[in-house]
Amino acid sequence: MSELTSESRLVDSFETHIAGIDSVALDKLHALSMTVAWPHRGEDWQFLREFGQGIVAIDEIGRILGSAMWFPYDAQFATIGMVITSPRLQTNGAGQWLMGHALNQVAGRNLGLNATRAARRLYRSLNFVREALVFQCHGEAISPPDVEPPSGAVIRAVEAGDLEAIAELDCVAFGTDRKLLLARLMANSRGIVLSRAGRIEAFSLCRRFGRGHVIGPVVARSDADAIAVVRPHAAEHAGAFLRLDTREQGGAFSDFLSRCGLPVYDIVTTMSLGGPWPGHQPAHEPRTYALVSQALG
């Protein structure tokens, strides 16, 4: 057994071992994310545990010192997220130790993740390569500006029967089938769709998350369509905290977010291992304007 996949590790004279993330109380996971100033509430952790799988590092007195999760979409692709190491672990190579266990669980798949500045060095050491930037936009939302509705578009709330059409559109944009994830998100979100001649061509979902609400995913064929399905969420949450993570840098959609009180707060880097992240090819239409969250990509 290599050091990276050993079941235990000595940290500051405490024996630390790997355990399944489902075995840990939500308040302890919340406390872990608070140590690195991540916004995830206990409810957000629970949602992630329901969709994904993961591990934690626990010391001999029961403290949670780190975590790593993975979210398999199919036999070919998975994302990695919620890789957290407390300050005590960061100087002991524990990030590589946790990632070694996570990578074993998704062996044979191409992988994608969104790396913070602090984590990029770790992922490069594991042969992940840079693909794109993700702009984390958030703030106290303000009433969005009036915009002309896109030509021929009908905008309405998502209905339960829309899942198949939304999943099909999302699969083209993202590059792999996320129907199970979308079904879970729709059950916990307010959604908006844009259709033409009865066919859904854009959608957005918005749910409770962290300090307020997060918008994502957003899939559309143009900036105008993306703006049309995001605008109702910005209007609904004016005066409250709102977040949207996007790969769009500049252009009408980015300008619209700024005018809604959602400037760029931070930038993370999309990275991949084994092959390009699905859906990153410039030719893809429609495309993903907003991610689900940093954890899921």
Sequence and secondary structure as in RCSB ss.txt:
>XXXX:A:sequence
MSELTSESRLVDSFETHIAGIDSVALDKLHALSMTVAWPHRGEDWQFLREFGQGIVAIDEIGRILGSAMWFPYDA
QFATIGMVITSPRLQTNGAGQWLMGHALNQVAGRNLGLNATRAARRLYRSLNFVREALVFQCHGEAISPPDVEPP
SGAVIRAVEAGDLEAIAELDCVAFGTDRKLLLARLMANSRGIVLSRAGRIEAFSLCRRFGRGHVIGPVVARSDAD
AIAVVRPHAAEHAGAFLRLDTREQGGAFSDFLSRCGLPVYDIVTTMSLGGPWPGHQPAHEPRTYALVSQALG
>XXXX:A:secstr
  GGG SEEEETTEEEEEEEGGGS HHHHHHHHHHTT    HHHHHHHHHH EEEEEEETTS EEEEEEEEE SS
SEEEEEEEEE HHHHTTTHHHHHHHHHHHHTTTSEEEEEE GGGHHHHHHTT EEEEEEEEEEEE          
TT EEEE  GGGHHHHHHHHHHHHSS  HHHHHHHHHTEEEEEEEETTEEEEEEEEEEETTEEEEEEEEESSHHH
HHHHHHHHHHHTTTSEEEEEE   SHHHHHHHHHTT  EEEEEEEEEESS  TT STT SSEEEE S TTT 
